[in-house]
Amino acid sequence: MLVESYDAGHGVRMLVLNRPPANAINADLLASLADQCRAARDDENVRAVIIKGNGRFFSGGLDLKEAVAGTNRVGNLAGSRDDGLFILWTLPKPTVAMVDGHAIAGGVIMALACDFRITLKGPQRFGLNEVAIGLAFPRGAFEIARLALSNQELRRVALEAGLFDCHRALDLGIVDEVVEPIQLESRCVELARRLGAHGGLAYAHTKEQIQAEAVARVLNQDIEDIHKVARINQSEESRALLAAQVNTMTRR
């Protein structure tokens, strides 16, 4: 499965992105994420969810090779109730991102879709580099970032479009904590258990209220908004930048 799951005890469900080498986001991974999030949502024994990556990447973001080849089927990322990233974002239970590797572009969006984000001291990089490679933000992805980050942080992260180390990611609000590698999983599980011990109905209602305006903007977006993002991403400029990025990745 592209997203695997297991129970970590005390009502904590662990979801593992399993699409090596970079856990890149494509339609199949999002579908698997949707299935696992629904299962966690509907299981009364699950009180909280942790999401992590398998390998050196938490997630490298959108599958750029599919995008360049024209086989990408992701469409309007996080833009509807049946999208896996949207379901993760709006899950009515506590969610913790255990950022155990590089989180780039859509990988950062996936982390920001969680209530809390913890990473380890290490060489991993973080960044919303979409602008640098010619990609426009779909409304859903943008609203996830805008809700999680302050205006100043969002401008620095999205417009500068750089890649940052873990300490700079903490300064910019991408993550909430940086811990020693040996402490990462135990700290995430500890936090998830503590959040899961709260009143479940009250937690879900409070989370819904925090997200209400952003969710409404996503679900009420104009079709022209979606078409504008598609036109930008399919433009000659963007396709050239994407191809150059894929060539750089291939040479590594």
C-alpha positions in Angstrom: 0.0 0.0 0.0 1.2 3.5 -0.7 0.1 4.6 2.7 0.4 2.0 5.4 -1.0 2.1 8.9 -0.4 0.5 12.3 -1.5 1.2 15.8 1.1 2.7 18.1 -0.9 2.1 21.3 -3.1 4.3 23.5 -5.4 5.1 20.5 -2.7 6.4 18.2 -2.8 5.4 14.6 0.4 5.7 12.6 0.2 6.4 8.8 3.3 5.8 6.8 3.8 7.3 3.3 5.4 4.4 1.3 6.2 5.5 -2.2 10.0 5.5 -2.4 12.3 7.1 -3.0 10.7 10.4 -2.3 7.1 9.6 -1.3 6.1 11.8 -4.2 2.4 12.8 -4.4 0.4 11.4 -7.2 -3.3 10.4 -7.5 -2.7 6.8 -6.2 -1.0 8.0 -3.1 -3.7 10.6 -2.4 -6.4 7.9 -2.8 -4.5 5.6 -0.4 -4.2 8.5 2.1 -7.9 9.2 1.8 -8.7 5.6 2.6 -6.5 5.5 5.6 -7.7 8.8 6.9 -11.4 7.7 6.6 -10.5 4.5 8.4 -8.9 6.4 11.2 -11.8 8.9 11.3 -14.4 6.1 11.5 -12.6 3.9 14.1 -13.8 4.9 17.5 -10.6 3.3 19.0 -8.4 5.8 17.2 -8.0 9.0 19.2 -5.1 10.6 17.2 -3.1 10.2 14.0 0.6 10.5 13.2 1.8 10.7 9.6 5.4 10.0 8.7 7.5 9.1 5.6 9.4 5.9 4.7 13.0 6.6 3.9 15.0 9.9 3.5 11.9 11.9 2.6 8.8 12.8 4.5 7.5 13.7 1.0 9.2 15.4 -1.9 5.9 16.9 -3.1 4.1 16.5 -6.4 5.5 13.8 -8.7 7.3 16.1 -11.1 8.2 13.3 -13.6 4.4 12.6 -14.0 3.8 16.4 -14.4 6.4 16.7 -17.1 5.2 13.6 -18.9 1.6 14.8 -18.8 0.4 11.8 -16.8 -0.3 13.6 -13.6 -3.9 12.9 -12.4 -3.7 14.9 -9.1 -5.8 17.8 -10.5 -7.0 20.3 -7.9 -4.8 19.3 -4.9 -6.7 19.5 -1.6 -9.6 21.1 -3.4 -12.5 18.8 -2.6 -13.9 16.7 0.2 -12.8 13.4 -1.4 -9.1 14.5 -1.9 -6.8 12.7 0.5 -4.9 15.8 1.6 -8.2 17.7 2.2 -9.4 14.7 4.3 -6.2 14.7 6.4 -6.4 18.5 6.9 -10.0 18.3 8.1 -9.8 15.1 10.0 -11.9 15.6 13.2 -9.1 14.1 15.4 -5.7 15.3 16.5 -3.0 14.9 13.8 0.7 15.2 14.2 3.3 15.3 11.3 6.4 13.3 12.2 8.7 15.0 9.7 11.4 12.4 9.5 13.0 13.5 6.3 13.0 16.1 3.5 9.6 17.9 3.1 9.5 19.8 -0.2 6.6 21.7 -1.8 3.5 19.5 -1.5 5.4 17.6 1.3 5.4 20.8 3.3 1.7 21.3 2.6 1.0 17.8 3.9 2.9 18.6 7.1 1.1 21.9 7.4 -2.2 20.1 7.0 -1.6 18.5 10.4 -2.4 20.1 13.7 1.2 19.9 14.9 4.6 19.3 13.2 7.7 17.9 14.8 11.0 17.2 13.1 14.5 16.0 14.1 17.9 17.7 14.1 19.4 16.6 10.8 20.3 17.4 7.2 16.7 17.4 5.9 15.4 20.4 4.0 12.0 22.1 4.0 10.5 24.5 1.5 7.5 25.6 -0.6 9.5 26.0 -3.8 6.6 25.9 -6.2 7.2 29.5 -7.5 10.8 28.6 -8.2 9.8 25.7 -10.5 6.9 27.5 -12.1 4.0 26.0 -10.3 1.0 27.9 -9.0 -0.7 26.9 -5.7 -4.1 25.3 -6.0 -6.6 27.0 -3.7 -6.7 24.1 -1.2 -2.9 23.9 -0.8 -2.7 27.7 -0.5 -5.4 27.8 2.2 -3.6 25.1 4.2 -0.4 27.1 4.1 -2.1 30.4 4.8 -3.9 29.0 7.9 -0.8 27.4 9.3 1.6 30.3 8.7 1.5 34.0 9.5 1.5 36.4 6.6 5.1 37.2 7.1 6.1 33.6 7.3 4.1 32.7 4.2 5.7 35.5 2.2 9.2 34.3 3.2 8.5 30.7 2.5 6.3 30.9 -0.6 7.7 33.9 -2.4 11.4 33.4 -1.6 10.7 29.7 -2.5 14.0 28.5 -1.0 14.9 25.4 0.9 15.6 25.7 4.6 17.3 23.6 7.3 15.4 22.4 10.3 16.3 25.4 12.5 15.1 27.9 9.9 12.0 25.8 9.4 11.3 26.2 13.1 11.8 30.0 12.9 9.4 30.2 9.9 6.7 28.2 11.5 6.9 25.2 9.2 7.5 23.0 12.2 6.7 23.5 15.9 9.5 21.5 17.4 13.0 20.2 16.6 14.2 17.3 18.7 17.1 14.8 18.7 16.7 12.0 16.2 16.4 9.4 19.0 13.5 11.4 20.5 11.4 12.0 17.4 9.0 9.1 17.4 8.5 9.0 21.2 7.9 12.8 21.3 5.3 12.5 18.5 3.6 9.6 20.1 3.6 11.4 23.5 2.0 14.5 21.9 -0.6 12.5 20.0 -1.6 10.6 23.1 -1.9 13.8 25.1 -4.1 15.4 22.4 -6.1 12.2 22.1 -6.9 12.3 25.7 -8.8 15.6 25.3 -12.6 15.6 24.8 -13.0 14.2 21.3 -16.1 16.1 20.4 -14.8 19.4 21.8 -11.5 18.9 19.9 -13.3 18.2 16.6 -15.6 21.3 17.1 -12.7 23.6 18.0 -10.6 22.4 15.0 -13.6 22.8 12.7 -14.1 26.4 13.9 -10.4 27.2 13.4 -10.6 25.9 9.8 -14.1 27.1 8.9 -13.3 30.1 6.8 -10.4 28.5 5.0 -12.4 25.4 4.2 -15.3 27.5 2.9 -12.9 29.3 0.6 -11.7 26.0 -0.8 -15.1 24.5 -1.3 -16.6 27.6 -2.8 -13.7 28.4 -5.2 -14.6 29.6 -8.6 -14.0 27.2 -11.5 -12.0 30.0 -13.2 -9.6 29.8 -10.2 -8.9 26.2 -11.0 -8.5 26.9 -14.7 -6.1 29.8 -14.0 -3.8 27.5 -11.9 -3.9 24.9 -14.8 -3.0 27.6 -17.4 0.0 28.7 -15.3 1.2 25.2 -14.8 0.8 24.3 -18.5 2.5 27.5 -19.7 5.7 27.4 -21.7 7.6 29.1 -18.9 6.4 26.6 -16.3 7.0 23.6 -18.4 10.6 24.7 -19.1 11.2 25.2 -15.3 9.7 21.9 -14.5 11.7 20.1 -17.1 14.9 21.7 -15.8 14.0 20.6 -12.2 13.4 17.1 -13.3 16.8 17.0 -15.2 18.5 18.3 -12.1 16.8 15.5 -10.0 17.8 12.9 -12.5 21.5 13.8 -12.4 21.7 13.4 -8.7 
